[in-house]
Amino acid sequence: MIVRLDKEQQKPARRQALGDIVYIICQDALKQLQDEGKTELSPVEVFVSARSFCETVLALPDIEEGLEYEIKDLEEEAECKNDAMLIMTVAAAQMQAISKRRVGIDFRTIIYRIFEHLDGNDLFTSLIVQMTDKEDARWLEGKKTDLLNYELKEIELEGGGSEEVKRLFENFVTYYDKMDAESIKGQLLILNRFNIDHHHAYDKEIIELYDKLGIKSTTTQNVEVKVESGGNYNDIHDNGTVNQK
């Protein structure tokens, strides 16, 4: 499960991983631990190994019965005692990121059991704090749209369709009041582009989303959004097909 990459293999793997929000959130903390000599694994090796661990666990016929054995196998394979902890922590973050897209798997219990196994490890606590701080900082920078892209890609990989996309739109409506104007605008543009790329297969969901946000539209291009106090949307212009309620 632990993936080792030579210098030339690490370059393309790292570039590919940069498109994944989980890697973005954890790479700084992992690089620091590598620089401090607390692991010989590079951030991308930890990330790829975590993905391998995820795939192995999620493919088990009975995850509840097999999880502890997979954890033990990982720890036995690790050359450094910290390696398995880092891989499991990142794997838990990856599972959290895809949990909304996979039906029939109790991700909460899996993640809880992994965290319970790692409880008391000082590096584990430090890693979680650093990852959380990085994620919070990205919220403030308006970069949370990366997670939306991540979830849309997961829907496609899992063969999902309209219902999965609709639930994602509903989640956006639920949490939009916690975002700044640029984040809202960025996410709306992503959803609009996703709809266009899929030949307007999600026009109904897009229109329902805009209705809930106080906007009506039959098409959803060239939209600019401003947010004022109270969460009202205005200044939608340069689009003759868009009307505000």
Residue, then its C-alpha position, 0 to 999 in steps of 0.5 A: m500500500i505504501v507507494r515509493l516514487d523516484k525523483e522522475q516519478q514524483k514530478p508528474a505525480r506532484r503536478q497531478a496531485l495539485g489538482d486535488i484539494v486534499y493534497i493542497i490542504c495537507q502538503d505544507a504540513l507533510k513537507q515540514l515533517q519530512d524536512e524535520g526528519k520525522t518521515e522519509l516519505s515526500p508529501v506526494e508519496v504520502f498522498v498516493s499511499a493514502r489513496s491506495f489505502c483508501e481504495t483497499v479499504l473501500a473495496l473490502p467486502d466487509i469494511e467493519e471486519g477488515l479495517e483493523y487488519e488493513i491498518k495492521d498491515l499498513e503499520e507493518e509495511a511502514e519503515c518509520k512509525n510515523d509513516a502509517m499515521l501520516i498515510m491514515t490521516v490523509a486517507a481519512a481526509q480523502m474519505q471525508a472528501i468523497s463521502k457525499r458521493r458514495v452511497g452505502i458506506d458508513f464513512r463516519t464510522i471508518i474515519y472515527r475508527i482510524f482517528e481512534h486508532l491514532d488518538g494520543n499521537d502528538l504528530f497526528t494532532s499537530l497534522i490535523v491542526q495544520m490541515t484545518d488551519k490551511e483549509d480555513a485560510r483557503w476559505l478566507e482566500g475564496k479558494k473553496t471552489d476547488l472543493l466543488n470541482y473535486e466533488l463534481k469530478e467525483i460524481e462523474l467518476e462514480g457515474g452519478g447524474s442529476e440527483e447527485v448534482k442536485r444534492l450538491f446544488e442544495n448543499f451550496v444553497t445551505y452554506y452560501d451565507k458563510m461564503d464571501a462574494e467572490s467564493i459565491k461567484g466562483q462556485l456559481l460559475i463552476l456550476n454554470r460551466f459544468n452545466i454547459d459542458h454537459h449540454h445543459a443537462y442540468d438546466k432544471e437544477i441550475i434554475e432551481l438553484y437560482d430561484k432559491l438564491g433569489i434569482k431567475s434565469t433560463t440561461t446562466q452565462n455572463v452572470e456577475v454577483k454581488v452580495e450585500s448584507g442580508g444575503n440578497y443578490n443584485d447587480i446581475h447584468d450583461n445578460g438579457t435572459v437574467n432577471q432578479k426577483 
